[in-house]
Amino acid sequence: MVKVNKKKVINKNGTFKNGTLNNKLNKVDNKKLDLAYGFEAKSSTKVQEEKNDYNKKLIENGMNNICRVIVLDWLIGVHRKFQFRPATIHIGITLFDRFIRLNDKNGLINCDNLQLVGATCLHIASKYEDMNPAVLLDYCIMSNSEFNPKDMINMEVEILNTLQFKIADKATLIDYLDSFFDSGVLKGVNKNRLPKYFYSSALYISELSLLHQAMVLYPPRVLSTSILLLLCLLFEKDESEKSNLSILKDLKYSLKRFSKINSITKEIRMCIKSLIGIIKEQFFLEIKIKEGLENSILKDNPEEGIPFIYLKDLTNKWRNAYTNLYKKITSLRT
């Protein structure tokens, strides 16, 4: 199990040229957005095929999806400790998954060095996105000395060569979430007027979806729209949000119009159903752990291929949004 060392973190290092994708997204209108980044809605068959291919890659390297989730949850804790930009974790995890898919060197990736791969991917993402990336030694301290700076340098070379130095050539999920408000897709909806915990809940769900393989295969356009629509439905049904009904209705109308124009309504329904499942899973696991369950890994869901694992670092990072979301979902009359 990954352990996080609480020693002091130093934030000094060299950096790549700043690659903030929000700046790029603001320069194009909504119609050009999808063309610029080449996003297309995927059928459920295509999503299943990609999920099976990824599982095959994990198995070939002697791993499974639970190994992936444990490392990525630890990465979120590191991201929180270093106070990186929100987009950094999205870019880092995307690099992690792309590297596993594209790597063709036997023995380069395995359970023993998966934490090293994750830390190196986050480091690359941070040098691309953040003004003050952490130094290599900080990652080694956080890993309880599971690897050293030289290991990270060697792994960085392997990752960048495998990915042909394409670090963030497409918009991430969080870029899409922000672009909805910044590029005029949601007309008349100001992000600053959203209900309390609405946007932070969207960020929590977006990071939760990164850790679930079944979710990351959805195009960012579909996933981001689904997250916002789900939150609209949850906040609308909460009687304490009556004062925010007007902006929630405007937001929901704009999102439904966007999904209809882009012919992604069917994919969004599937995605929302999956999102509700992974959110409820975390609530269930936290209750079980509080009741005295020692092992957070319960079992595999054979139907969905989703590991039943309590994501401690992710939940602690978004504790307020998580608690608010828990109250809204559990108060629904089903």
Backbone hydrogen bonds in HBPLUS format (Angstrom, degrees):
<---DONOR---> <-ACCEPTOR-->    atom                        ^
c    i                          cat <-CA-CA->   ^        H-A-AA   ^      H-
h    n   atom  resd res      DA  || num        DHA   H-A  angle D-A-AA Bond
n    s   type  num  typ     dist DA aas  dist angle  dist       angle   num
A0016-PHE N   A0127-LYS O   2.71 MM 111  5.16 141.1  1.86 114.4 127.6     1
A0019-GLY N   A0128-TYR O   2.83 MM 109  5.56 140.3  1.99 157.9 164.4     2
A0024-LYS N   A0021-LEU O   3.01 MM   3  5.06 119.8  2.39  96.6 111.8     3
A0025-LEU N   A0021-LEU O   2.90 MM   4  6.22 158.2  1.95 154.5 160.9     4
A0026-ASN N   A0022-ASN O   3.01 MM   4  6.17 148.2  2.11 147.4 154.5     5
A0027-LYS N   A0024-LYS O   3.11 MM   3  5.46 151.6  2.20 106.6 115.1     6
A0028-VAL N   A0025-LEU O   3.33 MM   3  5.71 167.5  2.35 111.0 114.7     7
A0032-LYS N   A0029-ASP O   3.15 MM   3  5.49 126.2  2.46 104.3 117.4     8
A0033-LEU N   A0029-ASP O   3.06 MM   4  6.18 129.2  2.33 142.9 157.6     9
A0033-LEU N   A0030-ASN O   3.09 MM   3  4.93 132.9  2.32  91.9 105.4    10
A0036-ALA N   A0032-LYS O   2.75 MM   4  5.83 156.6  1.80 155.8 162.3    11
A0037-TYR N   A0033-LEU O   3.25 MM   4  6.47 149.2  2.35 145.2 151.9    12
A0038-GLY N   A0034-ASP O   2.72 MM   4  5.58 115.4  2.14 137.0 152.5    13
A0039-PHE N   A0034-ASP O   3.32 MM   5  5.47 141.6  2.47 136.1 144.2    14
A0047-VAL N   A0043-SER O   3.02 MM   4  6.34 161.5  2.05 154.6 159.4    15
A0048-GLN N   A0044-SER O   3.00 MM   4  6.16 158.2  2.05 143.2 148.9    16
A0049-GLU N   A0045-THR O   2.95 MM   4  6.19 153.2  2.02 146.6 154.0    17
A0050-GLU N   A0046-LYS O   3.02 MM   4  6.29 160.1  2.06 151.6 156.1    18
A0051-LYS N   A0047-VAL O   2.94 MM   4  6.16 152.8  2.01 146.7 154.9    19
A0052-ASN N   A0048-GLN O   2.93 MM   4  6.14 157.1  1.98 147.8 153.5    20
A0053-ASP N   A0049-GLU O   2.96 MM   4  6.20 154.3  2.02 145.7 153.0    21
A0054-TYR N   A0050-GLU O   2.97 MM   4  6.17 154.7  2.03 145.2 151.6    22
A0055-ASN N   A0051-LYS O   2.96 MM   4  6.19 162.1  1.99 149.7 154.6    23
A0056-LYS N   A0052-ASN O   2.94 MM   4  6.13 151.2  2.02 143.6 151.6    24
A0057-LYS N   A0053-ASP O   3.06 MM   4  6.36 149.5  2.15 141.8 149.5    25
A0058-LEU N   A0054-TYR O   3.00 MM   4  6.37 155.6  2.06 151.9 158.3    26
A0059-ILE N   A0055-ASN O   2.96 MM   4  6.22 164.2  1.99 152.5 156.3    27
A0060-GLU N   A0056-LYS O   2.92 MM   4  6.11 155.8  1.97 147.9 154.7    28
A0061-ASN N   A0057-LYS O   3.25 MM   4  6.48 136.1  2.45 138.2 148.3    29
A0061-ASN N   A0058-LEU O   3.09 MM   3  5.27 133.3  2.32  99.0 111.6    30
A0063-MET N   A0058-LEU O   2.83 MM   5  4.97 159.0  1.88 141.6 140.9    31
A0062-GLY N   A0059-ILE O   2.95 MM   3  4.97 160.9  1.99 111.9 112.9    32
A0067-CYS N   A0064-ASN O   3.18 MM   3  5.59 125.6  2.50 106.7 118.5    33
A0069-VAL N   A0065-ASN O   2.99 MM   4  6.28 161.6  2.02 151.2 155.2    34
A0070-ILE N   A0066-ILE O   3.00 MM   4  6.18 165.4  2.02 155.7 158.6    35
A0071-VAL N   A0067-CYS O   3.21 MM   4  6.40 165.6  2.23 150.6 154.0    36
A0072-LEU N   A0068-ARG O   2.96 MM   4  6.16 162.9  1.99 154.1 159.4    37
A0073-ASP N   A0069-VAL O   2.88 MM   4  6.00 153.8  1.95 150.0 156.5    38
A0074-TRP N   A0070-ILE O   3.15 MM   4  6.36 153.5  2.22 140.7 147.7    39
A0075-LEU N   A0071-VAL O   2.92 MM   4  6.26 147.7  2.02 143.3 153.1    40
A0076-ILE N   A0072-LEU O   3.05 MM   4  6.35 146.3  2.17 143.0 150.5    41
A0077-GLY N   A0073-ASP O   3.23 MM   4  6.61 147.3  2.35 140.9 149.1    42
A0077-GLY N   A0074-TRP O   3.04 MM   3  5.08 119.4  2.42  95.8 111.0    43
A0078-VAL N   A0074-TRP O   2.99 MM   4  6.39 149.7  2.08 148.3 157.2    44
A0079-HIS N   A0075-LEU O   2.80 MM   4  6.06 159.7  1.84 151.0 156.9    45
A0080-ARG N   A0076-ILE O   2.96 MM   4  6.16 151.5  2.04 141.9 149.1    46
A0081-LYS N   A0077-GLY O   2.98 MM   4  6.19 156.8  2.04 144.2 150.4    47
A0082-PHE N   A0078-VAL O   2.94 MM   4  6.17 161.7  1.98 158.2 161.7    48
A0083-GLN N   A0079-HIS O   3.08 MM   4  6.01 118.6  2.47 132.4 146.7    49
A0084-PHE N   A0079-HIS O   3.37 MM   5  5.75 161.8  2.41 153.2 157.9    50
A0083-GLN N   A0080-ARG O   3.22 MM   3  5.03 143.0  2.36  94.0 104.8    51
A0088-THR N   A0085-ARG O   3.00 MM   3  5.47 146.2  2.11 113.9 123.6    52
A0091-ILE N   A0087-ALA O   2.96 MM   4  6.23 164.4  1.99 159.5 163.2    53
A0092-GLY N   A0088-THR O   2.83 MM   4  5.97 161.0  1.87 149.6 155.8    54
A0093-ILE N   A0089-ILE O   2.98 MM   4  6.06 165.0  2.00 146.6 149.6    55
A0094-THR N   A0090-HIS O   3.05 MM   4  6.14 153.6  2.12 142.6 150.4    56
A0095-LEU N   A0091-ILE O   2.90 MM   4  6.14 155.7  1.96 150.0 156.3    57
A0096-PHE N   A0092-GLY O   3.00 MM   4  6.24 153.8  2.07 143.2 150.7    58
A0097-ASP N   A0093-ILE O   3.00 MM   4  6.28 163.9  2.03 152.7 154.6    59
A0098-ARG N   A0094-THR O   2.95 MM   4  6.09 162.5  1.98 150.1 155.7    60
A0099-PHE N   A0095-LEU O   2.88 MM   4  5.97 157.3  1.93 150.0 156.0    61
A0100-ILE N   A0096-PHE O   3.16 MM   4  6.41 158.4  2.21 146.5 151.8    62
A0101-ARG N   A0097-ASP O   3.04 MM   4  6.26 158.7  2.09 148.0 153.8    63
A0102-LEU N   A0098-ARG O   2.95 MM   4  6.09 158.6  1.99 150.9 156.3    64
A0103-ASN N   A0099-PHE O   2.89 MM   4  5.68 140.9  2.04 147.3 154.7    65
A0108-LEU N   A0105-LYS O   3.31 MM   3  5.73 167.6  2.32 128.0 129.8    66
A0113-ASN N   A0110-ASN O   3.22 MM   3  5.67 136.3  2.42 108.0 118.1    67
A0116-LEU N   A0113-ASN O   3.08 MM   3  5.10 119.4  2.46  95.7 110.5    68
A0117-VAL N   A0113-ASN O   3.03 MM   4  6.43 154.3  2.10 150.3 157.2    69
A0118-GLY N   A0114-LEU O   2.96 MM   4  6.24 162.3  1.99 148.8 153.0    70
A0119-ALA N   A0115-GLN O   2.94 MM   4  6.13 166.2  1.96 150.5 154.1    71
A0120-THR N   A0116-LEU O   2.97 MM   4  6.08 159.5  2.01 148.7 154.4    72
A0121-CYS N   A0117-VAL O   2.98 MM   4  6.19 156.2  2.04 149.3 155.7    73
A0122-LEU N   A0118-GLY O   3.01 MM   4  6.27 158.1  2.06 150.7 156.5    74
A0123-HIS N   A0119-ALA O   2.91 MM   4  6.12 150.2  2.00 143.1 152.0    75
A0124-ILE N   A0120-THR O   2.91 MM   4  6.18 157.4  1.96 149.8 155.1    76
A0125-ALA N   A0121-CYS O   2.97 MM   4  6.19 162.6  2.01 147.2 152.2    77
A0126-SER N   A0122-LEU O   2.86 MM   4  6.03 150.1  1.95 144.6 153.0    78
A0127-LYS N   A0123-HIS O   3.00 MM   4  6.25 155.6  2.06 149.1 154.7    79
A0128-TYR N   A0124-ILE O   3.12 MM   4  6.34 138.6  2.30 140.9 152.1    80
A0129-GLU N   A0125-ALA O   2.89 MM   4  6.03 146.1  2.01 145.5 155.0    81
A0130-ASP N   A0126-SER O   2.76 MM   4  5.12 157.9  1.81 137.8 145.6    82
A0138-ASP N   A0135-VAL O   3.03 MM   3  5.58 137.8  2.21 112.4 123.0    83
A0139-TYR N   A0136-LEU O   3.12 MM   3  5.51 124.3  2.44 106.7 118.9    84
A0140-CYS N   A0136-LEU O   3.28 MM   4  6.67 156.5  2.34 148.8 155.5    85
A0141-ILE N   A0137-LEU O   2.93 MM   4  6.22 152.2  2.01 149.7 156.8    86
A0142-MET N   A0138-ASP O   2.99 MM   4  6.25 159.2  2.03 147.0 152.6    87
A0143-SER N   A0139-TYR O   2.98 MM   4  6.20 134.2  2.19 140.8 152.9    88
A0145-SER N   A0140-CYS O   2.85 MM   5  5.04 160.9  1.89 163.5 160.7    89
A0144-ASN N   A0141-ILE O   3.02 MM   3  5.17 160.2  2.06 110.1 114.2    90
A0151-ASP N   A0148-ASN O   2.99 MM   3  5.34 121.8  2.34 108.1 122.4    91
A0152-MET N   A0148-ASN O   3.23 MM   4  6.64 152.4  2.31 150.7 158.7    92
A0153-ILE N   A0149-PRO O   2.96 MM   4  6.30 153.1  2.04 150.6 157.9    93
A0154-ASN N   A0150-LYS O   3.04 MM   4  6.28 165.2  2.06 153.1 156.1    94
A0155-MET N   A0151-ASP O   2.94 MM   4  6.14 156.9  2.00 146.5 153.4    95
A0156-GLU N   A0152-MET O   2.82 MM   4  5.93 149.6  1.91 144.2 152.8    96
A0157-VAL N   A0153-ILE O   3.18 MM   4  6.46 152.7  2.26 145.8 151.5    97
A0158-GLU N   A0154-ASN O   3.25 MM   4  6.58 158.0  2.30 143.6 148.9    98
A0159-ILE N   A0155-MET O   2.89 MM   4  6.14 163.8  1.92 155.9 159.8    99
A0160-LEU N   A0156-GLU O   2.95 MM   4  6.05 175.0  1.96 154.2 155.9   100
A0161-ASN N   A0157-VAL O   3.02 MM   4  6.05 158.9  2.07 146.7 152.9   101
A0162-THR N   A0158-GLU O   2.95 MM   4  6.04 158.3  2.00 145.3 151.7   102
A0163-LEU N   A0159-ILE O   2.94 MM   4  6.13 157.9  1.99 152.7 158.6   103
A0165-PHE N   A0160-LEU O   2.80 MM   5  4.76 150.4  1.88 146.8 151.1   104
A0164-GLN N   A0161-ASN O   3.19 MM   3  4.86 155.9  2.25  95.8 102.6   105
A0166-LYS N   A0163-LEU O   3.04 MM   3  5.67 163.8  2.07 119.1 124.2   106
A0176-TYR N   A0172-THR O   3.14 MM   4  6.52 151.5  2.23 148.0 155.2   107
A0177-LEU N   A0173-LEU O   3.01 MM   4  6.38 157.1  2.07 149.7 156.3   108
A0178-ASP N   A0174-ILE O   3.07 MM   4  6.25 165.3  2.10 146.9 149.7   109
A0179-SER N   A0175-ASP O   2.82 MM   4  5.91 152.2  1.89 143.5 152.6   110
A0180-PHE N   A0176-TYR O   3.09 MM   4  6.24 143.5  2.22 148.8 155.1   111
A0181-PHE N   A0178-ASP O   3.10 MM   3  5.57 129.6  2.36 108.1 119.1   112
A0182-ASP N   A0178-ASP O   2.92 MM   4  6.11 163.2  1.95 153.5 159.2   113
A0183-SER N   A0179-SER O   2.86 MM   4  5.25 161.3  1.89 137.5 141.0   114
A0186-LEU N   A0180-PHE O   3.10 MM   6  5.81 157.0  2.15 159.4 152.7   115
A0189-VAL N   A0186-LEU O   3.17 MM   3  5.62 159.1  2.21 134.7 133.8   116
A0193-ARG N   A0190-ASN O   2.95 MM   3  5.42 154.4  2.01 113.8 121.9   117
A0194-LEU N   A0191-LYS O   3.31 MM   3  5.46 164.9  2.33 106.0 110.3   118
A0198-PHE N   A0195-PRO O   3.07 MM   3  5.45 159.3  2.11 130.2 132.0   119
A0201-SER N   A0197-TYR O   2.88 MM   4  5.65 141.8  2.03 129.9 139.7   120
A0202-ALA N   A0198-PHE O   3.03 MM   4  6.37 144.9  2.16 141.4 151.2   121
A0202-ALA N   A0199-TYR O   3.05 MM   3  4.93 116.9  2.47  90.9 106.6   122
A0203-LEU N   A0199-TYR O   2.98 MM   4  6.37 149.7  2.07 147.3 155.4   123
A0204-TYR N   A0200-SER O   2.91 MM   4  6.16 153.9  1.98 143.3 150.6   124
A0205-ILE N   A0201-SER O   2.94 MM   4  6.17 168.5  1.96 152.1 154.3   125
A0206-SER N   A0202-ALA O   2.93 MM   4  6.05 151.1  2.02 140.5 149.2   126
A0207-GLU N   A0203-LEU O   3.02 MM   4  6.26 155.4  2.08 147.5 152.7   127
A0208-LEU N   A0204-TYR O   2.86 MM   4  6.10 153.3  1.93 149.3 158.0   128
A0209-SER N   A0205-ILE O   2.85 MM   4  6.01 154.2  1.91 147.1 153.3   129
A0210-LEU N   A0206-SER O   3.23 MM   4  6.48 134.6  2.45 131.8 142.9   130
A0210-LEU N   A0207-GLU O   3.17 MM   3  5.02 127.5  2.46  90.5 104.2   131
A0211-LEU N   A0208-LEU O   3.16 MM   3  5.50 137.5  2.35 103.9 114.4   132
A0212-HIS N   A0209-SER O   3.22 MM   3  5.19 148.0  2.33  98.2 107.4   133
A0215-MET N   A0212-HIS O   2.84 MM   3  5.46 148.0  1.94 118.1 127.6   134
A0216-VAL N   A0212-HIS O   3.24 MM   4  6.60 153.6  2.31 153.4 161.3   135
A0218-TYR N   A0215-MET O   3.02 MM   3  5.72 167.7  2.03 121.6 125.6   136
A0222-VAL N   A0219-PRO O   2.98 MM   3  5.44 121.0  2.34 112.5 125.9   137
A0223-LEU N   A0219-PRO O   3.03 MM   4  6.28 169.0  2.04 160.8 164.1   138
A0224-SER N   A0220-PRO O   2.85 MM   4  5.75 166.5  1.87 147.2 151.5   139
A0225-THR N   A0221-ARG O   3.25 MM   4  6.20 159.7  2.29 136.3 142.1   140
A0226-SER N   A0222-VAL O   2.96 MM   4  6.08 156.1  2.02 146.9 154.1   141
A0227-ILE N   A0223-LEU O   2.96 MM   4  6.17 156.7  2.02 149.3 155.0   142
A0228-LEU N   A0224-SER O   3.19 MM   4  6.42 168.3  2.21 150.7 152.7   143
A0229-LEU N   A0225-THR O   2.97 MM   4  6.12 159.6  2.01 149.4 155.7   144
A0230-LEU N   A0226-SER O   2.90 MM   4  6.00 161.8  1.94 150.2 155.1   145
A0231-LEU N   A0227-ILE O   3.07 MM   4  6.30 160.0  2.12 148.0 153.2   146
A0232-CYS N   A0228-LEU O   2.97 MM   4  6.19 149.9  2.06 143.6 152.0   147
A0233-LEU N   A0229-LEU O   3.06 MM   4  6.36 158.9  2.11 150.9 155.3   148
A0234-LEU N   A0230-LEU O   3.02 MM   4  6.31 158.9  2.07 150.2 156.0   149
A0235-PHE N   A0231-LEU O   2.87 MM   4  5.95 168.2  1.89 153.6 156.8   150
A0236-GLU N   A0232-CYS O   2.92 MM   4  5.91 152.8  1.99 145.1 153.0   151
A0237-LYS N   A0233-LEU O   3.30 MM   4  6.39 150.8  2.40 140.4 146.2   152
A0238-ASP N   A0235-PHE O   3.25 MM   3  5.20 151.7  2.33  98.4 106.8   153
A0241-GLU N   A0238-ASP O   2.99 MM   3  5.60 164.5  2.01 119.9 124.6   154
A0244-ASN N   A0241-GLU O   2.92 MM   3  5.40 155.6  1.98 115.4 123.4   155
A0245-LEU N   A0242-LYS O   3.28 MM   3  5.35 170.1  2.29 111.0 111.9   156
A0248-LEU N   A0244-ASN O   3.08 MM   4  6.23 156.9  2.14 154.7 162.0   157
A0249-LYS N   A0245-LEU O   2.89 MM   4  6.03 153.7  1.96 149.9 155.8   158
A0250-ASP N   A0246-SER O   3.06 MM   4  6.34 157.9  2.11 147.4 153.5   159
A0251-LEU N   A0247-ILE O   2.91 MM   4  6.03 156.8  1.97 143.1 149.7   160
A0252-LYS N   A0248-LEU O   2.89 MM   4  6.06 161.5  1.92 145.9 151.1   161
A0253-TYR N   A0249-LYS O   2.91 MM   4  6.02 160.2  1.95 147.4 152.9   162
A0254-SER N   A0250-ASP O   3.05 MM   4  6.23 164.4  2.08 147.9 151.7   163
A0255-LEU N   A0251-LEU O   2.99 MM   4  6.20 157.2  2.05 149.8 156.3   164
A0256-LYS N   A0252-LYS O   2.93 MM   4  6.11 161.9  1.97 151.6 156.1   165
A0257-ARG N   A0253-TYR O   2.96 MM   4  6.13 156.3  2.02 147.9 154.9   166
A0258-PHE N   A0254-SER O   2.92 MM   4  6.09 154.7  1.98 143.0 150.1   167
A0259-SER N   A0255-LEU O   2.91 MM   4  6.16 159.0  1.96 149.1 154.3   168
A0260-LYS N   A0256-LYS O   2.96 MM   4  6.11 150.6  2.05 143.5 151.5   169
A0261-ILE N   A0257-ARG O   2.97 MM   4  6.15 165.1  2.00 152.3 155.9   170
A0262-ASN N   A0258-PHE O   3.08 MM   4  6.20 153.6  2.15 144.9 151.9   171
A0264-ILE N   A0259-SER O   2.95 MM   5  5.17 170.4  1.96 151.4 154.4   172
A0263-SER N   A0260-LYS O   3.18 MM   3  4.99 160.3  2.22  99.7 105.4   173
A0268-ILE N   A0264-ILE O   2.96 MM   4  6.17 151.3  2.05 152.2 160.8   174
A0269-ARG N   A0265-THR O   3.11 MM   4  6.42 153.0  2.19 149.1 155.1   175
A0270-MET N   A0266-LYS O   3.29 MM   4  6.63 162.1  2.33 149.6 153.3   176
A0271-CYS N   A0267-GLU O   2.92 MM   4  6.11 156.1  1.97 145.7 153.2   177
A0272-ILE N   A0268-ILE O   2.85 MM   4  6.02 163.9  1.88 156.3 158.9   178
A0273-LYS N   A0269-ARG O   3.21 MM   4  6.36 161.2  2.24 146.0 150.8   179
A0274-SER N   A0270-MET O   3.13 MM   4  6.44 154.5  2.20 145.4 152.0   180
A0275-LEU N   A0271-CYS O   2.86 MM   4  6.13 154.3  1.92 150.9 158.8   181
A0276-ILE N   A0272-ILE O   2.98 MM   4  6.22 163.4  2.01 155.5 158.0   182
A0277-GLY N   A0273-LYS O   3.25 MM   4  6.47 152.5  2.33 139.0 146.2   183
A0278-ILE N   A0274-SER O   3.07 MM   4  6.43 156.7  2.12 153.6 158.2   184
A0279-ILE N   A0275-LEU O   3.02 MM   4  6.20 152.7  2.10 151.9 159.5   185
A0280-LYS N   A0276-ILE O   3.00 MM   4  6.10 169.9  2.01 151.0 154.0   186
A0281-GLU N   A0277-GLY O   3.03 MM   4  6.10 145.4  2.15 138.6 148.5   187
A0282-GLN N   A0279-ILE O   3.15 MM   3  5.45 123.8  2.48 102.2 114.5   188
A0283-PHE N   A0279-ILE O   3.31 MM   4  6.73 155.8  2.38 147.8 154.1   189
A0284-PHE N   A0280-LYS O   2.94 MM   4  6.17 164.9  1.97 156.0 159.7   190
A0285-LEU N   A0281-GLU O   2.97 MM   4  6.18 161.0  2.01 149.6 154.6   191
A0286-GLU N   A0282-GLN O   3.00 MM   4  6.14 156.7  2.06 146.8 152.7   192
A0287-ILE N   A0283-PHE O   3.18 MM   4  6.41 159.4  2.22 148.7 153.7   193
A0288-LYS N   A0284-PHE O   3.07 MM   4  6.36 158.5  2.11 147.4 153.5   194
A0289-ILE N   A0285-LEU O   2.91 MM   4  6.13 156.8  1.97 149.8 155.8   195
A0290-LYS N   A0286-GLU O   2.98 MM   4  6.18 157.6  2.03 147.8 153.7   196
A0291-GLU N   A0287-ILE O   3.03 MM   4  6.27 131.8  2.27 139.4 152.4   197
A0291-GLU N   A0288-LYS O   3.15 MM   3  5.05 130.6  2.41  90.9 104.4   198
A0293-LEU N   A0288-LYS O   3.20 MM   5  5.82 156.2  2.26 142.2 142.4   199
A0292-GLY N   A0289-ILE O   2.99 MM   3  5.29 159.2  2.04 107.7 113.6   200
A0298-LEU N   A0308-PHE O   3.09 MM  10  5.62 159.9  2.13 157.8 163.2   201
A0308-PHE N   A0299-LYS O   3.12 MM   9  5.65 159.9  2.16 167.9 173.7   202
A0301-ASN N   A0306-ILE O   3.36 MM   5  5.56 155.5  2.43 137.0 144.0   203
A0305-GLY N   A0301-ASN O   2.70 MM   4  5.34 148.8  1.80 160.2 168.7   204
A0315-THR N   A0311-LEU O   3.00 MM   4  6.13 164.6  2.03 153.7 158.5   205
A0316-ASN N   A0312-LYS O   2.94 MM   4  6.10 161.7  1.98 153.0 157.9   206
A0317-LYS N   A0313-ASP O   3.05 MM   4  6.15 149.9  2.14 142.1 150.1   207
A0318-TRP N   A0314-LEU O   3.22 MM   4  6.49 152.0  2.30 148.1 154.1   208
A0322-TYR N   A0318-TRP O   2.79 MM   4  5.82 161.4  1.82 162.8 169.4   209
A0323-THR N   A0319-ARG O   2.88 MM   4  6.02 160.3  1.92 150.6 155.1   210
A0324-ASN N   A0320-ASN O   3.03 MM   4  6.21 162.4  2.06 148.2 152.9   211
A0325-LEU N   A0321-ALA O   2.91 MM   4  6.05 156.4  1.96 146.7 153.5   212
A0326-TYR N   A0322-TYR O   2.89 MM   4  6.07 151.5  1.97 145.4 153.7   213
A0327-LYS N   A0323-THR O   3.12 MM   4  6.41 156.5  2.18 148.0 152.7   214
A0328-LYS N   A0324-ASN O   3.18 MM   4  6.46 154.6  2.25 144.7 151.2   215
A0329-ILE N   A0325-LEU O   3.00 MM   4  6.21 163.3  2.02 155.6 159.3   216
A0330-THR N   A0326-TYR O   2.98 MM   4  6.03 168.5  2.00 153.0 156.7   217
A0331-SER N   A0327-LYS O   3.13 MM   4  5.99 131.1  2.38 133.8 144.4   218
A0332-LEU N   A0329-ILE O   3.27 MM   3  5.52 159.6  2.31 105.8 111.9   219
